[in-house]
Amino acid sequence: MREFARVGGGRSVLVCVDGLINLYESVVVTSEAVDALCASGVDGIVMVASTAELHKNLFQGERSPALLVSVNWPSSKSDESVMRNIVSGEVEKALGLGASAVVSSFLVGHERDEDEARNFAFLGSLIDECEDHAIPSLIVTAPMGDRPTKETYEDCVGLAARMASEAGATYVAIPYAGTAEAANGIVEVTGVPTYLMDLNRRIAKGQPDCNLEGLLSAAIGTDLCGVALSPSRSLDEVKAALIGLHGGHAT
Amino acid sequence: MNEAKELRLSRIFDPGDGRAVVVAADHGMMLGPIPGAANLERTLTRALEGNPDAILMSPGQAERLSRLFRGESAPALLVRCDWTNAFRDRTYTLPARSTQFCRVASVKRAAKLGADAVTIYLFVGYQDKEREDLHMEQARGFARECEEWSVPLVIEPIPMGPRVTKTNYHELVKRSVSLSVQAGADALKVPYTGDPETFRPVIEAAKGVPVLVLGGSKALSDREPLEAAEEALGVGASGVVFGRNVIQSQDPAQTLRLIREVVHGGKTAREALTSGRAGPIILRANPDLCTGCRICLSACAMSKESKFDVSKARLRVEGTWPNPTGPVVCDQCGSCVQACPTGALTVDDEIGGLRCDMELCTLCGACVQACPYGLLKMDSERVYVCDLCSGWPECADWCPTKAIVIAPR
């Protein structure tokens, strides 16, 4: 498994081409795009197992990016044993692909509390399975829906991130909560290496724009261990992020 | 119970007296970074100086803070394997709309983390009977896993939901304890019903399974939860689980020392709170810590006059919220004693408080005139003086911010 997270104080840039972060963006991941991404020197790429299967040769070799396999939680009602079977199969698949971590999401702000409970139960099963197979987990956390307000958004980000870390996530990704100070505060209470996420604005309703410069400034000025970019970023933006983050300046 | 479970339980319950002091530090999983739990490592490092027998944590924290559980004198580890939103009331960011619960970790994972026991909830009082059955089923599932891994199961039965009323609360605690024993609990973590009479049947319902009584929500003073613990232990509880009263304490180690004196030392709450005091005492006020809540006035009036008539309080608070200028307390300066023409006013040598002998007092008012702080009061029947509550000043005891403290004279 390739190391993708902070080692010796360094930071990493991940690109998520799995639709996990930008749930509402229809980005077509072409082979050319993945090829170009790998060639860009990005530290890690998040993709679903089926996409990874198609591009597994790109993750071979010393200079290739780390592969992080994403597993989406089944939002439709499923009982515990079905959930555990899904999780078990997905984690084993990720291991078979040589993944460096398994990625999933945990959202707070569901209209129905039972959805939050099922999402958290899924997270628990996934982390159980990851621990069993000694593979790290990266949990993308975010507030969603109408319940989090502009005033409570930062608290909701903190709640989601903290819940994921309490459940046992190895890494957590959080959306930009407006300022570098807010991000730093959340990192502190989360207690695990934390990525800043390039979140779709339809989820982060009413929240500050995640322009690349803002994201990188926040990541550089805080204890964050990197950024997780959405697939809508251009290759030039990914390269700028790599130069910015590894060079220690915004862009 | 098998031997491995017994061995693990003996790391929690002191084999000498069969009792335990447990710190609950699993709030972050349910409520997010609440005060005291935001930087758990810092809080628990301080708490460990108070020598708790065990600490309850989430699986994630147990893994990250595993260093706290290493070594001969380290506490035992309890891992919370389930989650609920039931405690998110209206004051929280995302208040619960309906009570939910779920599994978060397997017993196998808890065992791999080195858990000496696994803790789960069992709620009784749901509107929907099916939910109660589902919760019971989950508890039984955990009990089976615990049996397989030889890890003791601590069930926390809590009356929760619309069917719970003040009237049926203690009955529901008793019923939920019975259900927990049926589900396979090896120990119980039970809320206090409020008095020994209603808690005794709860202990009986546990049928010999050790009962740890909960400290409850953050109390205004150390005294309240300590008295509850004393009462519960008196009717057969095997120890306490204190959460916010420890992790949100200004001095978690000192709070734990007091709890240990009650649980393991066999002291009453009063003895624990006054132990270590030798000789006369004095009250000291720290105006910077005063919030202007005036609980001290009510505590004083209630203690001395058995009513909330703050005009009879032996101290006052100047200024009002949000800009209080602080409490003014009697520092036994002796001006009133010197001014008393009949010798009615004296200072108690042992405690340091004032005494007024009404047989000698002529109600001349010289003492009231002499008090440099304007604290002494008098009516047509008597003089109201601060006697330091016979060595246990209520104002200091109830002050939530320690703006009034007891010091050696």
Interface residues (C-beta under 8 A of the other chain):
Chain A: E80 V108 G109 R112 D113 E114 E116 A117 R118 F120 A121 L123 G124 S125 I127 D128 E131 D132 R147 P148 T152 D155 C156 G158 L159 R162 M163 A164 S165 E166 A167 G168 A169 E188 V189 G191 V192
Chain B: D26 G28 M29 L31 G32 P33 A38 N39 L40 E41 S58 P59 G60 Q61 E63 R64 W83 N85 T93 L94 A96 R97 S98 T99 Q100 F101 C102 R103 V104 A105 S106 K108 R109 K112
